Amino acid sequence: MVYKKSLGEKAFDVSNYVLLTLGTIVFLYPLWFVIISSFSSASAIASGSVTLWPQGFNIEAYERVFSDSNIWTAYSNTLIYVGAGTLINLLLTTLGAYPLSRRDLKGRNMIMLFIVFTMFFSGGLIPTYLNVRDLGLFDSRWALILPSAISAYNLIVMRTFFQSTIPDGLIESAKIEGASEYRILWNIILPLSMPVVAVMTLFYAVAHWNSWFDAMIYLQDRTLYPLQLILREILVQNKTNDMLGGVGSGDVVSIGETIKYATIVIATVPILIIYPFLQKYFAKGVMLGGVKE
C-alpha cells in the first residue's frame, strides 16, 4: 500500500523546502558576491553594478595579489602554523584525553575540574603576554603554536569519545596480551577513533588558519606574519599600496576594493576545499563525542 501524504503534510514539506532554499541563498550569497566581485572590473564595483555575475570579467586583482611577495610569505607562514600547530595540538590532546578517559586513573575528576575551570577563568591578556615574553617566545613562530597547544573543549570532546565508544574489555584484552599503554593507544585506540581525530584536525586547523590576534600581539617581524594578519591590514587598514603600482590616482580606490575581494577569496578557498572531505567525520565525531558517561 502506497502512503499518500495529506494536504497539510504536503504544505509542510513545501514550506520546509522554501525556507531551506531561502536560508541557503542568504548564507551563500555574501560568499558568492565576494567571488564575483574579485573577478569584476574596478569600474563595475565602483558603480555598484555587480549583483549576480561578474561584470567586466578580468583577473587583474589576482595578478596584483599574487605578484605581492608579502602574500606568498604570509601564505607559507600560515601553512607552517597550521601544519606544525595542528600536529602538536593532536599529539598533546590525545595524550591528555586518553588517560583522563580511563576509569582507573586516580584523581581524574579533580584534574578534569581544573581543566574545565580554565574554560571560564584565565589569566587575561596582559599576564599571558608577559608569560610568552618571559619564556622567550616573543617574536617567534612558537608564540603562535605553544600557547594554544591544547584546547580544553577539544580535550573534553576527545575524552568523552574515548569513554563512550571504546569498550573497557578491549583494553583489558590488550593488557592480557602484554600490550603497553602506548601500544594500546597508538595501535588500538586511535585506529578506532578516526572520526574524532578528523574533527579535532578540522577544529585546530581552522583555528590556526583564521588566527590573527596572537600574531598581532606577539610578532614584530613582518616575515613571520600569517596570511590573516596581512588580510586584516588590507581590509581594515587599507594597506594595498604595494599592489597598486602603475595605477592612476583616480583608480586607486576602486582597484583597491577589487584587491580586497581577491585577497578574501585566496584566504578562504583552502578551508572551503578541505571541509567537504572531513564533513562526514565531523558530524559523526561531534555526535559520538557528545554522549555523556
LUMVEXDREN-940867 format. One line per field, with one value per residue (C-alpha): residue number from 0; residue in three letters; chain; x negated, y, z. Coordinates in Angstrom, 1 decimal, m for minus. Example, Ala and Ser with C-alpha at 12.3 -4.5 7.8 and 13.67 -1.06 7.14 Angstrom:
BEGIN
resi = c(0	1)
resn = c(ala	ser)
chain = c(A	A)
X = c(m12.3	m13.7)
Y = c(m4.5	m1.1)
Z = c(7.8	7.1)
//
This chain:
BEGIN
resi = c(0	1	2	3	4	5	6	7	8	9	10	11	12	13	14	15	16	17	18	19	20	21	22	23	24	25	26	27	28	29	30	31	32	33	34	35	36	37	38	39	40	41	42	43	44	45	46	47	48	49	50	51	52	53	54	55	56	57	58	59	60	61	62	63	64	65	66	67	68	69	70	71	72	73	74	75	76	77	78	79	80	81	82	83	84	85	86	87	88	89	90	91	92	93	94	95	96	97	98	99	100	101	102	103	104	105	106	107	108	109	110	111	112	113	114	115	116	117	118	119	120	121	122	123	124	125	126	127	128	129	130	131	132	133	134	135	136	137	138	139	140	141	142	143	144	145	146	147	148	149	150	151	152	153	154	155	156	157	158	159	160	161	162	163	164	165	166	167	168	169	170	171	172	173	174	175	176	177	178	179	180	181	182	183	184	185	186	187	188	189	190	191	192	193	194	195	196	197	198	199	200	201	202	203	204	205	206	207	208	209	210	211	212	213	214	215	216	217	218	219	220	221	222	223	224	225	226	227	228	229	230	231	232	233	234	235	236	237	238	239	240	241	242	243	244	245	246	247	248	249	250	251	252	253	254	255	256	257	258	259	260	261	262	263	264	265	266	267	268	269	270	271	272	273	274	275	276	277	278	279	280	281	282	283	284	285	286	287	288	289	290	291	292)
resn = c(met	val	tyr	lys	lys	ser	leu	gly	glu	lys	ala	phe	asp	val	ser	asn	tyr	val	leu	leu	thr	leu	gly	thr	ile	val	phe	leu	tyr	pro	leu	trp	phe	val	ile	ile	ser	ser	phe	ser	ser	ala	ser	ala	ile	ala	ser	gly	ser	val	thr	leu	trp	pro	gln	gly	phe	asn	ile	glu	ala	tyr	glu	arg	val	phe	ser	asp	ser	asn	ile	trp	thr	ala	tyr	ser	asn	thr	leu	ile	tyr	val	gly	ala	gly	thr	leu	ile	asn	leu	leu	leu	thr	thr	leu	gly	ala	tyr	pro	leu	ser	arg	arg	asp	leu	lys	gly	arg	asn	met	ile	met	leu	phe	ile	val	phe	thr	met	phe	phe	ser	gly	gly	leu	ile	pro	thr	tyr	leu	asn	val	arg	asp	leu	gly	leu	phe	asp	ser	arg	trp	ala	leu	ile	leu	pro	ser	ala	ile	ser	ala	tyr	asn	leu	ile	val	met	arg	thr	phe	phe	gln	ser	thr	ile	pro	asp	gly	leu	ile	glu	ser	ala	lys	ile	glu	gly	ala	ser	glu	tyr	arg	ile	leu	trp	asn	ile	ile	leu	pro	leu	ser	met	pro	val	val	ala	val	met	thr	leu	phe	tyr	ala	val	ala	his	trp	asn	ser	trp	phe	asp	ala	met	ile	tyr	leu	gln	asp	arg	thr	leu	tyr	pro	leu	gln	leu	ile	leu	arg	glu	ile	leu	val	gln	asn	lys	thr	asn	asp	met	leu	gly	gly	val	gly	ser	gly	asp	val	val	ser	ile	gly	glu	thr	ile	lys	tyr	ala	thr	ile	val	ile	ala	thr	val	pro	ile	leu	ile	ile	tyr	pro	phe	leu	gln	lys	tyr	phe	ala	lys	gly	val	met	leu	gly	gly	val	lys	glu)
chain = c(A	A	A	A	A	A	A	A	A	A	A	A	A	A	A	A	A	A	A	A	A	A	A	A	A	A	A	A	A	A	A	A	A	A	A	A	A	A	A	A	A	A	A	A	A	A	A	A	A	A	A	A	A	A	A	A	A	A	A	A	A	A	A	A	A	A	A	A	A	A	A	A	A	A	A	A	A	A	A	A	A	A	A	A	A	A	A	A	A	A	A	A	A	A	A	A	A	A	A	A	A	A	A	A	A	A	A	A	A	A	A	A	A	A	A	A	A	A	A	A	A	A	A	A	A	A	A	A	A	A	A	A	A	A	A	A	A	A	A	A	A	A	A	A	A	A	A	A	A	A	A	A	A	A	A	A	A	A	A	A	A	A	A	A	A	A	A	A	A	A	A	A	A	A	A	A	A	A	A	A	A	A	A	A	A	A	A	A	A	A	A	A	A	A	A	A	A	A	A	A	A	A	A	A	A	A	A	A	A	A	A	A	A	A	A	A	A	A	A	A	A	A	A	A	A	A	A	A	A	A	A	A	A	A	A	A	A	A	A	A	A	A	A	A	A	A	A	A	A	A	A	A	A	A	A	A	A	A	A	A	A	A	A	A	A	A	A	A	A	A	A	A	A	A	A	A	A	A	A	A	A	A	A	A	A	A	A	A	A	A	A	A	A)
X = c(0.0	m1.4	m1.2	0.3	m0.6	2.2	2.6	1.2	m1.9	m2.5	m2.2	m4.6	m7.2	m6.8	m7.3	m10.4	m11.9	m11.1	m12.6	m15.7	m16.3	m15.9	m18.3	m20.8	m20.7	m21.1	m24.1	m25.8	m25.2	m27.8	m30.4	m29.3	m29.3	m32.9	m33.9	m32.2	m33.5	m37.0	m36.6	m34.8	m36.3	m37.1	m34.7	m31.8	m32.4	m32.6	m29.3	m27.6	m26.5	m27.9	m25.0	m24.8	m27.5	m31.0	m30.8	m33.8	m35.5	m39.2	m41.8	m43.8	m43.2	m44.6	m47.6	m48.4	m47.8	m50.0	m52.7	m53.0	m55.8	m54.2	m51.2	m53.4	m55.5	m52.3	m50.8	m53.9	m53.9	m50.2	m50.9	m53.7	m51.5	m48.6	m50.7	m53.0	m50.4	m47.7	m50.2	m51.2	m47.6	m46.6	m49.5	m49.0	m45.2	m45.4	m48.0	m45.8	m42.4	m43.3	m44.5	m41.6	m39.2	m40.5	m38.4	m41.4	m43.2	m43.2	m42.2	m41.0	m37.8	m39.9	m42.1	m39.1	m37.8	m41.0	m40.7	m37.1	m38.0	m40.3	m37.3	m35.7	m38.6	m42.0	m44.9	m44.0	m45.7	m48.5	m49.6	m49.6	m51.7	m54.2	m54.4	m55.1	m57.7	m59.5	m59.5	m61.5	m58.7	m58.1	m58.5	m59.0	m56.8	m56.4	m54.4	m51.6	m51.8	m52.7	m50.3	m47.4	m48.8	m45.7	m42.0	m40.1	m36.9	m38.6	m40.2	m36.8	m35.3	m38.0	m38.0	m34.2	m34.6	m37.1	m34.8	m31.7	m33.0	m36.0	m34.9	m36.9	m37.1	m39.1	m41.7	m41.8	m42.3	m45.2	m46.8	m46.4	m48.3	m51.1	m50.5	m51.8	m49.7	m51.4	m50.9	m47.2	m46.8	m48.6	m47.6	m44.1	m42.5	m43.5	m42.6	m39.1	m38.9	m39.4	m36.1	m37.0	m40.6	m39.2	m37.0	m40.0	m42.1	m39.4	m38.8	m42.5	m43.4	m40.6	m41.6	m45.2	m44.2	m41.9	m44.2	m45.5	m45.1	m48.0	m50.2	m49.3	m50.3	m53.4	m55.0	m57.0	m58.9	m56.7	m58.4	m56.6	m53.2	m50.4	m48.1	m45.1	m47.2	m48.1	m44.4	m43.5	m45.9	m44.4	m40.8	m40.9	m44.0	m43.6	m47.2	m47.2	m49.8	m52.3	m49.9	m48.9	m52.0	m51.3	m47.7	m46.4	m45.3	m41.7	m41.6	m43.3	m40.2	m38.2	m41.0	m41.9	m38.4	m38.8	m42.1	m40.4	m37.8	m40.5	m42.5	m39.5	m38.9	m42.6	m42.4	m39.1	m39.3	m41.7	m39.4	m36.3	m38.1	m39.2	m36.0	m33.8	m36.3	m36.0	m32.3	m31.2	m33.8	m32.8	m29.1	m29.8	m32.6	m30.6	m27.6	m29.6	m31.8	m28.8	m27.5	m27.6	m29.0)
Y = c(0.0	3.4	6.0	9.3	12.5	14.7	18.2	19.5	17.3	18.4	22.1	21.5	19.9	22.7	25.4	23.5	23.5	27.2	28.2	26.0	27.4	31.0	30.2	28.7	31.8	34.2	32.3	31.7	35.0	37.0	34.5	34.4	38.2	38.3	35.8	37.5	40.9	39.6	38.8	42.0	45.2	48.0	50.4	47.8	47.5	51.3	51.8	49.0	47.0	43.7	41.6	38.0	37.7	39.2	42.5	43.3	40.0	40.3	38.8	41.9	41.8	38.3	39.2	42.1	40.0	37.1	39.5	40.7	38.9	39.6	37.4	34.5	34.8	35.1	32.1	29.9	31.1	30.1	26.7	26.2	27.4	25.2	22.1	22.3	23.7	21.1	18.2	19.4	20.0	16.5	14.9	16.7	16.5	12.7	12.2	14.2	12.7	9.0	8.8	11.0	8.6	5.7	4.9	3.5	6.8	8.2	11.8	12.2	14.0	16.6	17.0	17.5	20.1	22.1	21.8	22.9	25.8	27.2	27.4	30.0	31.8	32.7	34.9	37.6	39.2	41.1	38.1	35.9	38.4	38.7	34.9	34.5	37.2	35.8	32.3	33.7	33.1	36.7	37.5	33.8	31.2	29.3	32.2	31.2	27.5	26.7	28.9	27.3	23.8	22.3	23.4	22.4	22.0	19.7	17.7	17.1	16.1	13.6	12.2	11.7	10.0	7.5	6.8	6.3	4.3	2.2	m0.8	m1.4	m5.1	m4.3	m2.5	m5.3	m7.9	m6.0	m5.8	m9.5	m10.0	m7.8	m4.6	m1.4	1.7	3.4	0.4	0.3	4.0	4.1	0.6	0.1	3.3	5.7	3.5	3.2	6.9	8.4	10.3	12.3	12.7	14.2	16.6	17.7	18.2	20.4	22.4	23.0	23.6	26.1	27.9	28.2	29.3	32.1	33.2	36.8	38.3	36.4	37.3	41.0	40.9	38.7	39.3	42.3	40.7	41.0	38.0	35.9	37.3	34.8	35.4	36.5	39.4	40.6	40.2	42.4	45.1	45.1	45.1	47.2	49.4	49.6	48.8	48.0	50.4	47.6	46.1	49.4	50.1	51.8	52.6	56.1	58.2	58.1	54.3	53.6	53.3	51.2	48.8	48.6	47.3	44.6	43.6	43.2	40.8	38.8	38.5	37.3	34.6	33.5	33.3	31.4	28.9	26.3	25.7	25.5	22.8	20.7	20.9	18.6	15.8	16.0	16.7	13.1	12.6	16.0	15.1	11.6	12.7	15.5	13.3	10.5	12.8	14.5	11.3	11.5	8.9)
Z = c(0.0	m1.0	1.7	0.5	2.2	3.4	2.2	5.4	5.2	1.6	2.6	5.4	3.0	0.6	3.3	4.5	1.0	0.6	3.9	3.4	m0.1	1.2	4.1	1.7	m0.5	2.5	3.7	0.4	m1.4	0.6	m0.3	m3.9	m4.1	m2.9	m5.5	m8.4	m7.3	m7.3	m11.0	m11.9	m13.2	m10.8	m12.5	m12.2	m8.5	m8.1	m9.9	m7.9	m10.9	m9.6	m8.3	m9.6	m12.2	m12.7	m14.7	m17.0	m16.2	m15.5	m13.2	m12.6	m8.9	m8.6	m10.7	m8.4	m5.2	m6.4	m7.5	m4.0	m2.1	1.2	0.3	m0.6	2.5	4.7	2.9	3.6	7.2	7.6	6.2	8.7	11.6	10.5	9.9	12.9	15.2	14.3	14.7	18.2	19.1	18.1	19.9	23.2	23.1	22.5	25.3	27.6	26.7	26.8	30.4	31.5	29.9	31.9	35.0	36.8	36.8	40.3	40.8	37.2	38.3	40.1	37.1	34.9	37.3	36.8	33.1	33.0	35.3	32.6	30.2	32.5	34.0	32.5	33.5	31.0	28.1	29.9	32.1	29.0	27.1	29.9	30.2	26.4	26.6	29.7	28.1	25.2	22.7	21.7	18.0	17.1	15.4	18.7	20.1	17.8	18.4	22.0	24.0	22.2	22.2	23.9	23.8	26.9	24.9	22.4	25.1	26.8	23.4	22.7	26.3	26.1	22.7	24.2	27.1	25.1	22.1	23.3	25.4	28.6	27.7	24.5	26.6	29.2	26.5	25.1	28.5	29.0	25.7	27.1	25.3	26.9	27.4	24.5	22.2	23.2	22.4	19.0	17.7	19.1	20.4	17.6	14.6	16.2	16.8	13.3	13.4	16.5	15.2	12.0	14.0	16.1	13.0	11.5	14.7	15.2	11.6	11.1	14.3	13.2	9.7	11.0	13.8	13.6	17.0	18.6	15.6	16.0	19.7	19.7	16.3	15.1	12.3	9.2	7.6	10.3	9.7	8.8	5.9	8.1	9.6	6.1	5.2	8.2	7.1	3.6	4.8	7.9	7.5	3.7	3.0	m0.7	m1.8	m2.6	m5.1	m6.8	m8.8	m12.1	m11.2	m11.8	m8.8	m9.9	m10.0	m6.7	m4.6	m7.0	m7.8	m4.1	m3.5	m6.1	m4.5	m1.1	m2.6	m4.3	m1.1	0.8	m1.7	m1.6	2.2	2.3	m0.6	1.0	4.0	1.7	m0.3	2.7	4.6	2.4	2.8	6.6	6.8	7.4	10.1	11.6	12.1	13.4	15.7	17.3	17.9	19.5	21.4	23.0	24.6	28.4	30.7)
//
